[in-house]
Amino acid sequence: MDGIVKDNAYKSKNVQKSSLSKRNIQKFFANKLAIVGLCIVLFFILTAAFAPLLTKHDPSFVSPPDRFKPMSAENWLGTDNGGRDLVARLLYGGRVSIFVGVAGSVGAALIGVILGCCAGYIGGKVDTVVVFLCEVFQSFPQLIIVLIFIAMTGRGLENLIIIFCMTGWMSCARLVRNKILSLKEEPFVERCRANGISVASIMFSHLLPNTLGPVIVSVTMGTAGFVLQEAALSFLGLGVATSIPTWGNVINAAKSFNIFQNYPALWIAPGVTITLFVLGINFFGDGLRDVFDATQ
């Protein structure tokens, strides 16, 4: 008899989870802007992933005789001041720019999740130190802190990702900390303590899954921010090395007044590309926020 009751309870719980997931999916697909954002993001990811199939040009091959070629069947958007095909630069540059944004955002979220869990559950001096660090870092614009770290460590792809991880974890840490503070006195946590479950297991196996929704939203928004920062830093010559194609380096190659005035496609194309990708990420993130919002 007890086995039947437990089996029925297990089935009921699975049905509730299934209905909740179905309702969340329906809520997301009811948001037209979120669908548009998802399509934009998938478009840029797929075009970057399949760049070798979409263009035969080498994005880094410099050919002075081919400088500033106009739009043609051979070069859809023309060539830049180095004779490099602009479409190839944008396609291959998307690989690096998107990777930097995603890697920086995911790394920052991991740091924020760990520190937020420890601060919210353990409390005391750990909480004081984490909150103090958040306040110190958030007292300055993030771009200023990034510039300081770049001046100390030097430019480069790996350095840029590490710096983004080290300077972008604060909002995620605060988010997780606040959620853990509201959950750690719940009855299920008391039962875990009474059963002798370790602190690490309680934090990361029982409490953390309840915060993953907002963390996922934070990662999507952080990706857009880091893509913009990479573009800004590369435009200033402080980001990824100019030999590596990125969206920021494409704009950097077109920053002279002569190009700005006479070859507008060289700066309009990467500008529109970055704008569309960031808008797509923001629309997609807004849709995820609505899905994970417990008040709706």
C-alpha positions as a Markdown table, in Angstrom:
| # | Residue | x | y | z |
|---|---|---|---|---|
| 1 | Met | 0.0 | 0.0 | 0.0 |
| 2 | Asp | 2.8 | 2.4 | 0.9 |
| 3 | Gly | 4.5 | 1.6 | -2.3 |
| 4 | Ile | 1.4 | 2.5 | -4.3 |
| 5 | Val | 1.1 | 5.8 | -2.4 |
| 6 | Lys | 4.7 | 6.7 | -3.1 |
| 7 | Asp | 4.4 | 5.8 | -6.7 |
| 8 | Asn | 1.3 | 7.9 | -7.1 |
| 9 | Ala | 3.1 | 10.8 | -5.4 |
| 10 | Tyr | 6.1 | 10.4 | -7.7 |
| 11 | Lys | 3.9 | 10.4 | -10.8 |
| 12 | Ser | 2.0 | 13.5 | -9.5 |
| 13 | Lys | 5.2 | 15.3 | -9.0 |
| 14 | Asn | 6.4 | 14.5 | -12.5 |
| 15 | Val | 3.1 | 15.7 | -14.0 |
| 16 | Gln | 3.4 | 19.0 | -12.1 |
| 17 | Lys | 7.0 | 19.5 | -13.4 |
| 18 | Ser | 5.9 | 18.6 | -16.9 |
| 19 | Ser | 2.9 | 21.0 | -16.8 |
| 20 | Leu | 5.2 | 23.8 | -15.4 |
| 21 | Ser | 7.8 | 23.2 | -18.2 |
| 22 | Lys | 5.0 | 23.2 | -20.8 |
| 23 | Arg | 3.6 | 26.4 | -19.4 |
| 24 | Asn | 7.0 | 28.1 | -19.4 |
| 25 | Ile | 7.6 | 27.1 | -23.0 |
| 26 | Gln | 4.2 | 28.4 | -24.0 |
| 27 | Lys | 4.9 | 31.7 | -22.2 |
| 28 | Phe | 8.3 | 32.1 | -24.0 |
| 29 | Phe | 6.8 | 31.4 | -27.4 |
| 30 | Ala | 4.0 | 33.8 | -26.7 |
| 31 | Asn | 6.6 | 36.6 | -26.5 |
| 32 | Lys | 7.1 | 37.7 | -30.1 |
| 33 | Leu | 10.2 | 39.8 | -29.3 |
| 34 | Ala | 11.8 | 36.9 | -27.5 |
| 35 | Ile | 11.3 | 34.7 | -30.6 |
| 36 | Val | 12.7 | 37.4 | -32.8 |
| 37 | Gly | 15.7 | 37.7 | -30.5 |
| 38 | Leu | 16.2 | 33.9 | -30.5 |
| 39 | Cys | 16.2 | 33.8 | -34.3 |
| 40 | Ile | 18.7 | 36.7 | -34.5 |
| 41 | Val | 21.1 | 35.0 | -32.0 |
| 42 | Leu | 20.8 | 31.7 | -33.8 |
| 43 | Phe | 21.4 | 33.3 | -37.1 |
| 44 | Phe | 24.7 | 34.9 | -36.0 |
| 45 | Ile | 25.8 | 31.8 | -34.2 |
| 46 | Leu | 25.2 | 29.6 | -37.2 |
| 47 | Thr | 26.7 | 31.9 | -39.7 |
| 48 | Ala | 29.8 | 32.2 | -37.5 |
| 49 | Ala | 30.0 | 28.4 | -37.0 |
| 50 | Phe | 29.7 | 27.7 | -40.8 |
| 51 | Ala | 31.8 | 30.6 | -42.0 |
| 52 | Pro | 34.1 | 28.4 | -44.1 |
| 53 | Leu | 31.0 | 27.2 | -46.0 |
| 54 | Leu | 29.7 | 30.7 | -46.6 |
| 55 | Thr | 32.8 | 32.4 | -47.8 |
| 56 | Lys | 36.0 | 31.3 | -49.5 |
| 57 | His | 38.0 | 34.3 | -48.5 |
| 58 | Asp | 40.7 | 34.3 | -45.7 |
| 59 | Pro | 39.7 | 37.1 | -43.2 |
| 60 | Ser | 43.3 | 37.8 | -42.3 |
| 61 | Phe | 44.9 | 37.7 | -45.8 |
| 62 | Val | 46.2 | 41.2 | -46.7 |
| 63 | Ser | 46.1 | 42.1 | -50.4 |
| 64 | Pro | 47.1 | 45.7 | -51.1 |
| 65 | Pro | 46.1 | 45.6 | -54.8 |
| 66 | Asp | 42.5 | 44.7 | -53.7 |
| 67 | Arg | 42.1 | 47.6 | -51.2 |
| 68 | Phe | 38.7 | 49.3 | -51.1 |
| 69 | Lys | 37.0 | 47.2 | -53.7 |
| 70 | Pro | 33.3 | 48.1 | -54.1 |
| 71 | Met | 30.5 | 45.6 | -53.5 |
| 72 | Ser | 30.4 | 42.9 | -56.1 |
| 73 | Ala | 29.4 | 39.2 | -56.6 |
| 74 | Glu | 33.0 | 38.4 | -55.5 |
| 75 | Asn | 33.0 | 40.7 | -52.5 |
| 76 | Trp | 29.5 | 41.2 | -51.3 |
| 77 | Leu | 30.3 | 44.2 | -49.0 |
| 78 | Gly | 33.6 | 45.1 | -50.7 |
| 79 | Thr | 37.1 | 45.0 | -49.1 |
| 80 | Asp | 38.7 | 47.1 | -46.4 |
| 81 | Asn | 42.0 | 49.1 | -46.3 |
| 82 | Gly | 44.0 | 45.9 | -46.3 |
| 83 | Gly | 42.2 | 44.3 | -49.2 |
| 84 | Arg | 40.5 | 41.8 | -46.9 |
| 85 | Asp | 36.9 | 40.7 | -47.7 |
| 86 | Leu | 34.5 | 42.4 | -45.3 |
| 87 | Val | 31.9 | 39.6 | -45.2 |
| 88 | Ala | 34.7 | 37.1 | -44.3 |
| 89 | Arg | 35.9 | 39.5 | -41.5 |
| 90 | Leu | 32.4 | 39.7 | -40.1 |
| 91 | Leu | 31.7 | 36.0 | -40.3 |
| 92 | Tyr | 35.0 | 34.9 | -38.7 |
| 93 | Gly | 35.0 | 37.9 | -36.3 |
| 94 | Gly | 31.6 | 36.7 | -35.0 |
| 95 | Arg | 33.3 | 33.5 | -33.8 |
| 96 | Val | 35.7 | 35.4 | -31.6 |
| 97 | Ser | 33.4 | 38.1 | -30.4 |
| 98 | Ile | 30.6 | 35.7 | -29.5 |
| 99 | Phe | 33.1 | 33.4 | -27.8 |
| 100 | Val | 34.5 | 36.2 | -25.8 |
| 101 | Gly | 31.1 | 37.3 | -24.7 |
| 102 | Val | 29.8 | 33.9 | -23.8 |
| 103 | Ala | 33.0 | 32.7 | -22.1 |
| 104 | Gly | 33.3 | 35.9 | -20.1 |
| 105 | Ser | 29.7 | 35.8 | -19.0 |
| 106 | Val | 29.7 | 32.1 | -18.1 |
| 107 | Gly | 33.0 | 32.5 | -16.2 |
| 108 | Ala | 31.7 | 35.5 | -14.3 |
| 109 | Ala | 28.5 | 33.7 | -13.5 |
| 110 | Leu | 30.4 | 30.7 | -12.1 |
| 111 | Ile | 32.4 | 33.0 | -9.8 |
| 112 | Gly | 29.3 | 34.9 | -8.8 |
| 113 | Val | 27.3 | 31.7 | -8.1 |
| 114 | Ile | 30.1 | 30.2 | -5.8 |
| 115 | Leu | 30.6 | 33.5 | -3.9 |
| 116 | Gly | 26.9 | 34.2 | -3.7 |
| 117 | Cys | 26.1 | 30.7 | -2.3 |
| 118 | Cys | 28.9 | 31.0 | 0.3 |
| 119 | Ala | 27.9 | 34.5 | 1.3 |
| 120 | Gly | 24.2 | 33.8 | 1.5 |
| 121 | Tyr | 24.3 | 30.4 | 3.4 |
| 122 | Ile | 27.4 | 30.7 | 5.6 |
| 123 | Gly | 26.9 | 34.4 | 6.4 |
| 124 | Gly | 29.1 | 36.1 | 9.0 |
| 125 | Lys | 32.6 | 37.3 | 7.8 |
| 126 | Val | 32.2 | 35.5 | 4.5 |
| 127 | Asp | 29.1 | 37.5 | 3.7 |
| 128 | Thr | 30.7 | 40.7 | 4.9 |
| 129 | Val | 33.8 | 40.2 | 2.6 |
| 130 | Val | 31.8 | 39.3 | -0.4 |
| 131 | Val | 29.4 | 42.2 | 0.0 |
| 132 | Phe | 32.3 | 44.6 | 0.5 |
| 133 | Leu | 34.0 | 43.3 | -2.6 |
| 134 | Cys | 30.8 | 43.8 | -4.6 |
| 135 | Glu | 30.4 | 47.3 | -3.4 |
| 136 | Val | 34.0 | 48.2 | -4.1 |
| 137 | Phe | 33.9 | 46.8 | -7.7 |
| 138 | Gln | 30.5 | 48.3 | -8.4 |
| 139 | Ser | 31.6 | 51.7 | -7.2 |
| 140 | Phe | 33.4 | 52.2 | -10.5 |
| 141 | Pro | 32.3 | 51.8 | -14.1 |
| 142 | Gln | 33.2 | 48.2 | -15.2 |
| 143 | Leu | 35.0 | 49.5 | -18.3 |
| 144 | Ile | 37.3 | 51.6 | -16.2 |
| 145 | Ile | 38.2 | 48.5 | -14.1 |
| 146 | Val | 38.8 | 46.5 | -17.2 |
| 147 | Leu | 41.1 | 49.2 | -18.6 |
| 148 | Ile | 43.1 | 49.1 | -15.4 |
| 149 | Phe | 43.5 | 45.3 | -15.6 |
| 150 | Ile | 44.5 | 45.5 | -19.2 |
| 151 | Ala | 47.2 | 48.0 | -18.4 |
| 152 | Met | 48.5 | 45.6 | -15.8 |
| 153 | Thr | 48.3 | 42.3 | -17.7 |
| 154 | Gly | 48.4 | 43.4 | -21.4 |
| 155 | Arg | 46.0 | 42.8 | -24.2 |
| 156 | Gly | 45.1 | 39.4 | -25.6 |
| 157 | Leu | 42.2 | 37.1 | -26.1 |
| 158 | Glu | 42.9 | 35.0 | -23.0 |
| 159 | Asn | 43.6 | 38.0 | -20.8 |
| 160 | Leu | 40.4 | 39.7 | -22.0 |
| 161 | Ile | 38.3 | 36.7 | -21.0 |
| 162 | Ile | 39.9 | 36.4 | -17.6 |
| 163 | Ile | 39.5 | 40.1 | -17.0 |
| 164 | Phe | 35.8 | 39.9 | -17.9 |
| 165 | Cys | 35.4 | 37.0 | -15.5 |
| 166 | Met | 37.1 | 38.8 | -12.7 |
| 167 | Thr | 35.2 | 42.0 | -13.1 |
| 168 | Gly | 31.7 | 40.8 | -14.1 |
| 169 | Trp | 30.7 | 38.5 | -11.2 |
| 170 | Met | 29.2 | 41.0 | -8.8 |
| 171 | Ser | 25.6 | 41.3 | -10.0 |
| 172 | Cys | 25.3 | 37.5 | -10.2 |
| 173 | Ala | 26.8 | 37.1 | -6.7 |
| 174 | Arg | 24.3 | 39.6 | -5.3 |
| 175 | Leu | 21.4 | 37.8 | -7.1 |
| 176 | Val | 22.3 | 34.4 | -5.8 |
| 177 | Arg | 23.1 | 35.7 | -2.3 |
| 178 | Asn | 19.7 | 37.3 | -1.9 |
| 179 | Lys | 17.9 | 34.2 | -3.2 |
| 180 | Ile | 19.9 | 32.0 | -0.8 |
| 181 | Leu | 19.1 | 34.2 | 2.1 |
| 182 | Ser | 15.4 | 33.8 | 1.5 |
| 183 | Leu | 15.7 | 30.1 | 1.1 |
| 184 | Lys | 18.1 | 28.9 | 3.8 |
| 185 | Glu | 15.4 | 29.0 | 6.5 |
| 186 | Glu | 12.9 | 26.9 | 4.6 |
| 187 | Pro | 11.8 | 23.6 | 6.1 |
| 188 | Phe | 13.5 | 21.5 | 3.5 |
| 189 | Val | 16.9 | 23.1 | 4.4 |
| 190 | Glu | 16.2 | 22.3 | 8.1 |
| 191 | Arg | 15.5 | 18.7 | 7.2 |
| 192 | Cys | 18.8 | 18.5 | 5.2 |
| 193 | Arg | 20.7 | 19.8 | 8.3 |
| 194 | Ala | 18.9 | 17.3 | 10.6 |
| 195 | Asn | 19.9 | 14.5 | 8.3 |
| 196 | Gly | 23.6 | 15.4 | 8.4 |
| 197 | Ile | 23.9 | 16.6 | 4.8 |
| 198 | Ser | 27.1 | 18.6 | 4.3 |
| 199 | Val | 27.1 | 22.4 | 3.9 |
| 200 | Ala | 28.5 | 22.1 | 0.4 |
| 201 | Ser | 25.8 | 19.7 | -0.6 |
| 202 | Ile | 23.0 | 21.9 | 0.8 |
| 203 | Met | 24.4 | 24.9 | -1.0 |
| 204 | Phe | 25.1 | 23.5 | -4.4 |
| 205 | Ser | 22.7 | 20.5 | -4.6 |
| 206 | His | 19.6 | 21.8 | -2.8 |
| 207 | Leu | 19.7 | 25.6 | -2.8 |
| 208 | Leu | 21.5 | 26.5 | -6.0 |
| 209 | Pro | 19.0 | 24.8 | -8.4 |
| 210 | Asn | 16.4 | 27.3 | -7.1 |
| 211 | Thr | 18.5 | 30.2 | -8.4 |
| 212 | Leu | 19.4 | 28.9 | -11.8 |
| 213 | Gly | 16.5 | 30.7 | -13.6 |
| 214 | Pro | 17.8 | 34.2 | -12.7 |
| 215 | Val | 21.4 | 33.1 | -13.3 |
| 216 | Ile | 20.6 | 32.0 | -16.8 |
| 217 | Val | 19.0 | 35.4 | -17.5 |
| 218 | Ser | 22.1 | 37.1 | -16.0 |
| 219 | Val | 24.4 | 35.1 | -18.3 |
| 220 | Thr | 22.4 | 36.1 | -21.5 |
| 221 | Met | 22.5 | 39.8 | -20.5 |
| 222 | Gly | 26.1 | 39.6 | -19.5 |
| 223 | Thr | 27.0 | 38.1 | -22.9 |
| 224 | Ala | 25.6 | 41.2 | -24.7 |
| 225 | Gly | 27.5 | 43.5 | -22.4 |
| 226 | Phe | 30.8 | 41.7 | -22.9 |
| 227 | Val | 30.4 | 41.7 | -26.7 |
| 228 | Leu | 29.9 | 45.5 | -26.5 |
| 229 | Gln | 32.9 | 45.8 | -24.3 |
| 230 | Glu | 35.1 | 43.7 | -26.5 |
| 231 | Ala | 34.1 | 45.9 | -29.5 |
| 232 | Ala | 34.8 | 49.1 | -27.6 |
| 233 | Leu | 38.2 | 47.9 | -26.4 |
| 234 | Ser | 39.2 | 46.5 | -29.8 |
| 235 | Phe | 38.2 | 49.8 | -31.4 |
| 236 | Leu | 40.5 | 51.6 | -29.0 |
| 237 | Gly | 43.3 | 49.1 | -29.8 |
| 238 | Leu | 43.2 | 47.6 | -26.2 |
| 239 | Gly | 41.3 | 44.4 | -26.8 |
| 240 | Val | 42.0 | 41.4 | -29.0 |
| 241 | Ala | 45.2 | 41.7 | -31.2 |
| 242 | Thr | 44.4 | 43.3 | -34.5 |
| 243 | Ser | 45.6 | 40.2 | -36.4 |
| 244 | Ile | 42.6 | 38.3 | -35.0 |
| 245 | Pro | 39.3 | 39.2 | -36.8 |
| 246 | Thr | 36.6 | 40.4 | -34.3 |
| 247 | Trp | 33.7 | 42.8 | -34.8 |
| 248 | Gly | 35.6 | 45.4 | -32.8 |
| 249 | Asn | 38.7 | 45.0 | -34.9 |
| 250 | Val | 36.7 | 45.4 | -38.1 |
| 251 | Ile | 35.4 | 48.8 | -36.8 |
| 252 | Asn | 39.0 | 49.6 | -35.7 |
| 253 | Ala | 40.2 | 49.1 | -39.2 |
| 254 | Ala | 37.6 | 51.7 | -40.4 |
| 255 | Lys | 38.1 | 54.5 | -37.9 |
| 256 | Ser | 40.0 | 56.9 | -40.2 |
| 257 | Phe | 38.2 | 59.9 | -41.4 |
| 258 | Asn | 38.9 | 59.0 | -45.1 |
| 259 | Ile | 37.1 | 55.6 | -44.6 |
| 260 | Phe | 34.3 | 57.2 | -42.6 |
| 261 | Gln | 33.6 | 59.7 | -45.3 |
| 262 | Asn | 34.2 | 57.7 | -48.5 |
| 263 | Tyr | 33.7 | 54.0 | -47.6 |
| 264 | Pro | 30.7 | 54.0 | -45.2 |
| 265 | Ala | 30.0 | 50.3 | -45.6 |
| 266 | Leu | 33.3 | 49.5 | -43.8 |
| 267 | Trp | 31.9 | 50.9 | -40.5 |
| 268 | Ile | 28.1 | 50.6 | -41.1 |
| 269 | Ala | 28.2 | 46.8 | -41.6 |
| 270 | Pro | 30.1 | 45.9 | -38.3 |
| 271 | Gly | 28.1 | 48.5 | -36.4 |
| 272 | Val | 24.8 | 47.0 | -37.6 |
| 273 | Thr | 26.0 | 43.5 | -36.9 |
| 274 | Ile | 26.9 | 44.3 | -33.3 |
| 275 | Thr | 23.7 | 46.3 | -32.8 |
| 276 | Leu | 21.5 | 43.4 | -34.1 |
| 277 | Phe | 23.3 | 40.8 | -32.1 |
| 278 | Val | 23.0 | 42.8 | -28.9 |
| 279 | Leu | 19.4 | 43.6 | -29.5 |
| 280 | Gly | 18.7 | 39.9 | -30.2 |
| 281 | Ile | 20.4 | 38.9 | -26.9 |
| 282 | Asn | 18.4 | 41.5 | -25.0 |
| 283 | Phe | 15.1 | 40.4 | -26.5 |
| 284 | Phe | 15.9 | 36.8 | -25.8 |
| 285 | Gly | 17.0 | 37.6 | -22.2 |
| 286 | Asp | 13.8 | 39.5 | -21.6 |
| 287 | Gly | 11.8 | 36.5 | -22.8 |
| 288 | Leu | 13.7 | 34.3 | -20.4 |
| 289 | Arg | 13.2 | 36.8 | -17.5 |
| 290 | Asp | 9.4 | 36.5 | -18.1 |
| 291 | Val | 9.6 | 32.7 | -18.1 |
| 292 | Phe | 11.6 | 32.5 | -14.8 |
| 293 | Asp | 9.7 | 35.3 | -13.1 |
| 294 | Ala | 7.8 | 33.6 | -10.2 |
| 295 | Thr | 5.4 | 36.5 | -9.8 |
| 296 | Gln | 3.9 | 36.0 | -13.2 |
